[in-house]
């Protein structure tokens, strides 16, 4: 039995996500990286579910396949490489561009193909593909937190898969009939109320689980490009974080499209801001970085010119990270925190003392950071992570 029975009929997307994450952990189905909360969860049986791809006609016909970088889809990336298809993987959080094309070296062994399918391989064997990369994607494979047999999909709540799909539409890389597949555990297939879906939400045509293949026959149209005017779709904050989105926006503006964002409409700004601040609470652990500042050696950075909003927040939970190797750069730690999805609101770097302090608004996020970082190997050292001794309260 999955989390389905425990869901109230009017459950929100967030309630559904929380229930799925909770159920996967409690039932022992969750796999590395853990905890699965806050991510597209990896699950026991994901390699078997990915193997069913080979039986899909849509996969057999596809020459170019776009697969998300999530851990449970590693088997799908491997299947595409073994079938000698062109594999495109979105760059993490779209920071540097849209896709990386994974290019295995000539005569790659199975072992090297396996490595190409991991996140490490994406760094070592990839070529960036920009907006003019003339990608022609024949199959899209996305991760999900929950999905219904009708094809309604719920991601982890940051909107990246929807955004990537909309960008592919805008650059002409996908057509209306390009099939979309998601790969999940059976317990992630739930009844989802259609009214929870927004126009920009991506729907799926096939669901692969460890035990079955579901064809959804979903008739709901997929997003037709980027809906600039919807706060839930694009915010000015997102534009700042995703340079390629800015480029796309200026191109669409030149082509005569209305690219006004909702938070730029004066009449809508106040309601949109309320919605955004709600969203910010939800996504507190994905806030942009604040500069660590240049604190005197051995001292915790207290003031934060980049993020003045912190001063008024009630409590900040601080995580101590120790045993950092002397050669480690702050950017490498930030990148690891991003990959683990435990981005703090502020980071104080004390490399000379081999330590750093991470501030979180939400104690839950701080606990997740401790469990994700404890014993993590960075630069050859196993990190130490614990809640800092001086849990200070502000406000």
N, C-alpha and C positions, 0 to 999 in steps of 0.2 A: 504494500500500500504506500502510495506516495504522499506528499503533503496535501494533495487535493481535498481530501475529506475535511481537513482542518481549516479550509479556507472559507471565510464568510462569503455569502453570495455577492456582496457589494465590495469585495476586496479591491484595494487600490493597487497600482503597479508596485509600489514600495512594499506593501504587505505581502504580495505574491513573491517578490524577490526574497524578502527576509525568510519567509516560510521555506522556500526551496533551499536556500543556503543552510538554514537550521536543520532541515531534514537530511540533506546530504551528509552533514557533519555527524548528526546524531545516529544515523543508520550505518555509519562506517563506509559510505560509498564515496566520500570525498578523497581525492588523490592530490599529490603535490602539484602546484604550490598551495600550501594551506596557511591560514584558514581560507576557505573558498569565499567567504563573505566579501562582497565588494568586487568580485571578479566574475568573468565568464568561468564557471566552475569546471575543473577537471574532475573526472569521475571514473570509477572502476568500470572497465569495459569500453573506454573510449577508443582503443586501437581496433577492437572488433567492429564497433559502430562505423569507424572510418573505412574499414575494409569493404563494407557493403557498397561503397561508392562505385567499385568496379562493376557492380550489377546494374547501375543506372545507365540507360541509353544516353541521357544528357551528358554524362561524364565521358562515355565512350566517344561521343561525337565532338566533344569540346577540344579545341586546340590550345586555347588560352584560358587559364583558370585563376580566379582571384580568391585567395584563402586568407582569412583573418589570422593574426599572429598568435591567437590564444593557444595555450598548452593542449587542451583537448582536441585541437584540430591538427596536431602534429602529424598524425597518421594520414590525414587528408593531404597535407603538403607532400608527404613522402609518396603517397599514391600518385599524385600528379607528376612528381619528378621521375618516378619509376616508369610511368607510362610515357615519358619523354614529352610531356606537355610544357608549355610556357607557364611558369608559376609566378604570379604577382602577389606580393604581400604588402599591405599598407604599412607605411613607416609608423613607428609607435607614436600615437597621439598626433600624427600628421605634422610633426614639428618641422621636418626637413623637406617634405615634398609629399606626393600622394602615394606612390608605390615604390617598392624595390622589386626588380625582376631578379629572381634567384637563378644564377647561372652556374651549374656544377662544372667543375673542370672536365675536360675531355677524358673519356674512359673512366669516369668516376666509379669507384667500387660502391657496393651496397652500403658500406660503412660511411663513406663520404656523403652519399645521398641522405643517409639518416641524419648526418650532421647538418647538411643543408636545410633539412626540414625543421631544425630547432631554431630558437631565437639567436643562438650563437652563430649558426650558419648564415642567418640573415645578414649579420654583420660582415662575415668573411667572404661570402660568395654572391654579393648582390650588386646590381647596377641600378642607380636611381632612374625612375621614369617620371617625367614631369607632365604638365598639362598638354604639351604638344607631342607626347610620346606615342601618339597614334595607337594606343592600346585598343584591342578589339576583344573584349572579354566575352567568352561563350558560356561561362558558368561561374556563379558567385557562391562562395561557401562561407557562412557566418556562424559565429558562436551565439548561444542564447542562454539566458537564465531560465526562461520558461517559454513554452510555445504551445499552441493549441492545435488540434487535428485540423482545424479550419485554416491554419496558416498564420494566425496572429502571433506575433513574436514580441517578447519582452527582453531587452538587453540589460546591461548592468546599470543603465541610467545616465550615461554620459553622452549618449547620442552619436558616438563615433561611427558605428556601422551605418546608421541612417545617413549621416553626413557624407561618408565615403560613397555610398550608393548614389546620393544626389549629385555628388561631384562627378561621378562616372557618367551619369545621364548628361550633365552639362557639357562634358568633354566628348560626348558621343561614343563612349567606350562600351555602354550597354544599351540594348534595345528594350522595347516594352516586353518582348517575349523571352528575354534572357532568364533562364531558370535560376532560382535561389534555393540553396540547400542549407539546412542547419543540422548539426550533429549534437545530440543530447542524450542523457540517461532517460530510461522510460519514466522515471518519477518526475521528470521535468516537463512531461507532456500533460497539460492541465486544461481545464475549461477556462477560457479567458473571455470576459465580456467584451463584445465588439466596441461598446462605448468607451472603453479605455484607450482605444487606438486614436492617434492623431493622424492628420493627412500625411505628415512626413515620416510616419513609422513604416519601416520595411516589412513586408509580409514574405512568407516562404512558400515554395512549391513542393518541397520534399523535406521530410524529417527522417533522419537515420538514427536509430537507437541500437543498443547491443542486440535487441531481439527482433526488431522489425523495421520495415521501410514504409513510411506513410506518404501517400501522394495526397496533397491537401485539396487539389483542384480549386485553389483560391481565386476568386473572381475580382477581388478588390484591387483596383489599379495601384501599382507601385508609385512611389514618389516621382514626380516629373521634374526633377531638378531641384535646386535649392529654393526654399521658401524664405526669402530674406526677411519678409515682414512678420514672421511668426517668432515670438520671443522664445518659444519652446524649441524652435529649430536652430536659430542663429542669434547669438548675442554679440555685442561689441567686445565683450571679454573674450569670446571665442575667436573673433577676428584677430585680436592681439596675439593670441597663442598660436594661431595657425596661419603662417605667412601665405601658403598657397591659396587659402580661402580669400585673402585680400586680392591676390592676382586675379582670381576667377571673378570676384565681384567687380573689379574695374573693367574687365573684359565685357561682362554682361551689361554694365552701365553704358559702355561705348556702343554696344549693340542695341541700345535703346530700351533696356529692361528697367523696371522700377526696382531698385535694389535697396530701398530705404529699410533700415532695421526697425523692428517694433520699438526698441528702446531709444530710437531717434525721433519717433513721432511724438511731438509735444503732448498731444491729448492723451496718448496711451502711456506716456513715460511713467506716470505715477503707478498705474496698475501693474505695468510690466516690472517696475522696480520691486513692488511687493512680491510678485511672483518670483523674481530673481532672488530676493533675499531668502525666500522659502527654499528655493533650489540650493542656495549657498549653504544653508544649514545642512541639507541632505548631502551636499558634496564637500563638506568642510575639509575632508582629507584629500581633496584634489585641487586645493588652492594653488595659485601660482607661487613661485618661490619668492621669498623676501630675501634681500641681500644680507649675507651674514654680517656685513659691517666689518670694521677692523678693530675688534676688541683688543684691549691690552692682553698680553699673554695671561692665560689662566683665569680670565674673567668672562662671565656670561654676558652676552649682549642683551641689554635691557631695552634700549630705545629702538624703535623700528621705523625709520623715516619712510620706508617704502610702503609700510602697511599700517597707517596710523589707526585704522579701525580696531587694531588689536588692543589698543590702550583701554578701550572701554569694555572689553569682553570680561565676563565674570571670572571664569577660571581657565587657566591654561595648564595642561598636563605636560610635563617635560620628561622626555626620555633621554637617558644617558647612553651613549654608544662609546665603548672603549675598545682598546687593543687594535686601533686603526694602524695599518702599516705606514711607516714613514714616507713611503713613495706614493701613497694614495693622494689623489687630487680631490678637491671638494666636488668638482664636476662629476667624478666617478661615483662618489657617494650619492649625489643627487640622482644620478641616472639609475643607480640600484634602487633607491627609494621609489622612484617613479615606476620602475618595472614591477616592484612588489606592491605597488598601489598603496603606499603609506606616505604620501607626500605631506610633510609638515607645513604649518602656516609660517614657520620661521625656523631657520637652522643657524646654530652658532658653531662655527668651525674652530677647533683648537688643535690643529694638526701637529704642532710642536709637542703637545702633551698627548698625542695619539688618541684624541677623543673629540666628540662632538655632542651638542645638546640639540634635541629636536622638540619643538613646541607644537602641541596639538590642542585644538579647541575642544575636542570631544574625547573623553577618557577612553571610549571604546576604540577610537582610532589609535590612541597611544598604546593600548593593550595589543592591538593587532601589529603595531610597529615592533613592539618588544618580541612578540612570538615569531614574527617574520625575520627579524634581524639576529636573534640570539643564535650564535653558532654559525651564522652565514659566513662563507669563506670569501673574503675580499682581499685580493693581492696576496694570497697565501696565508693570511691570518684568519683565525676563527674569531668573529666579533663577539664582544660582550655587550648585552643590551639589558637595561633594567629601568624601571621608573626612577627618575632622579630623586635624590634624597630631599632636596628642598622643594617639595611640591608647593609652589607658591600660588596664592590666590589673589587675583587682582579685582578691583572694581570698587 
